[in-house]
Amino acid sequence: MNKNIERFETFTDLQGITHKSALYPNKWTQVTLEKKQKVSLTNHGSPVYIFRFSFEKETYQLGSFSGQYIAIQAKINNKIIKRYYSPISTPSDHGYVEILVKVNLERIGMSNYLQKMNIGDTIQMMGPIDGFVYKPGNFKQIVLLSAGVGLSPMIQLTRSIMKNPNDETQIVFLHGNISENELVLFDEIKSYENNRPQQFKSVFTLEKSHENWDGEIGFISKEIIAKNIDFELNPQFVMCGPKGFTNAMVKILKIQMKFPKEQVFSYW
């Protein structure tokens, strides 16, 4: 494990309470399943859940910067399985961490294992492992591109920026999915745009849509990106989703739109 990875070790809130890190990048920590909520169902029948895990103490916090991901480990069919997840809760949330998971019901693996856990069951967690490190003031505009449940790090980044009254970073949230019923946390995302349109813009595009859909149709394209960003702000791009999606976005941004590699971050 990388012992030198940058992390968000402690912070003191407005009440003077110090919040120490619950997780560490070089050792496993036991966390407890506090809540699980099904939030959507894909066209292929795979449910999408939000899982909330509580830390040992209510004052403990995640210990990661927004954009970094964590690892979860469990013994499944006599094998130690490890998977990586981007939290959707923010670094300043304390006492718990939340992750968004699409459950594959036809395959014995981590997602299925999580779905079958009972409230009060425990699992091993470690982090931060790696990922994008967001710090307020580093960018004038950040463009979040995602597909499917790849929006997890985008939710965390959005929440972190929007809950900080001193962070004026502009957000462009571009998300693609198959159909409207597969959209996750859609109302929350739209609420940011409705409440603070000067700072937050969202664009959703679907492969399949009905006549009442007022968003984009098809895939996230060069044209969609170009008409929604501000080139003068030197935007930072962050992308997450299936490998085919991130490859396509990297090609558009680096090759077609000529953005330097320093402005393009992909989780793949």
Secondary structure, DSSP 8 states (H G I E B T S, - for coil): --TT-----EEE-TTS-EEEBS-BTTB-EEEEEEEEEEEEE-TTS-EEEEEEEE-SSTT-B----TTEEEEEEEEETTEEEEEEE-BSS-TT-BSEEEEEEE--TTS-SHHHHHHH--TT-EEEEEEEEEE----TTS-SEEEEEEEGGGGHHHHHHHHHHHT-TT---EEEEEEEES-GGG--SHHHHHHHHHH-TTTEEEEEEESS--TT--SEESS--HHHHHHHS-GGG--EEEEES-HHHHHHHHIIIIIIS---GGGEEE--
